[in-house]
Amino acid sequence: MRVFITRVLPPAGLEMLQRAGVAVTQWTEKRNLSPEEMVSYCQQHDALLYAGGRGIDRTFLEQCRHLKVISLLSVGYDYVDMKAAQELGIPVTNTPGVLSAATADTAFLLMLAASRKAFYMHQRILNGEWGFSDPTANLGISLEGKTLGIWGLGNIGHVMARRCVRALDMKVIYHNRGRNAAAEKELGAIRVSFDELLQQSDVLSIHTALTPETKGRFNKEVFARMKPNAIFINAARGGIHNEADLIAAINNGLIWGAGLDVTNPEPMQADNPLLNMPTVAVLPHIGSATVETRNAMSCIAAQNIIAAMKGEPLPNLIRA
Ligand code: DGY
């Protein structure tokens, strides 16, 4: 079995593939492959381990229907044309579970940073603007005992909620299609309507997938129904919020601020106004980026390839 990898893979997964006798080609250049390069490399390999790039569309899949598996180095698969993959019979796998804690930690970090204007304050020091001590300046918002609202309370949202309850004694409400009985039992989380989520959350954290239903859902009209002191956190997918509407909502005082690990579009341009707003904290989509987590993800992605090589059931087959 020959596998093409669109990035340099974290070492644990790479070693696993090599030990299993898989022949590996890694794309080592610091740029995305062009669509033509992707097709050309994949046509010379039996499997694709997709660790980043321009996404996987029908045009690519139609030219690479020989692939035994496309193993994604992510839990999200919104950038894959799953309908086309299924029609063409190409199995696609992901890496669920192992990145929940790291991603929740990123959401938690962004929540604290936005609430205390931390990234902006850091920038002011760099600009030589520390200034004199003023008891009425640089004020943030205390989070202790406040209400955390989660939209999409799955694995990642559950860890975020646990962090907020244990560290800050926050109350948890959530909006899901179904109930999350485990979070209700462990954290006293209360399921509410979407309207109640907007009206009651002091921090509203998004942990749902990007789908046609969630795309652009956080727009002008939705921000206007949130509390003026609310902090909007998105560590899921940038496509879920409308960025121009988010900027306007903060500028017009509809909400207090935001913490974003994902932006719309990505990458965010350096002149984006959000980067200079005191109550906003932005990170470049690093939710799962810890040594431990990326190694664990690479092992799961490798296991999916090895299973395909042996003709065994794929452990993390996406059945979208
Ligand atoms: C995921 O696993 O989906 C992360 O967001 C990385 O893309």
Residues whose N, C-alpha, C, O or C-beta is under 5 A from the ligand:
A	BS01	DGY	L73 S74 V75 G76 A236
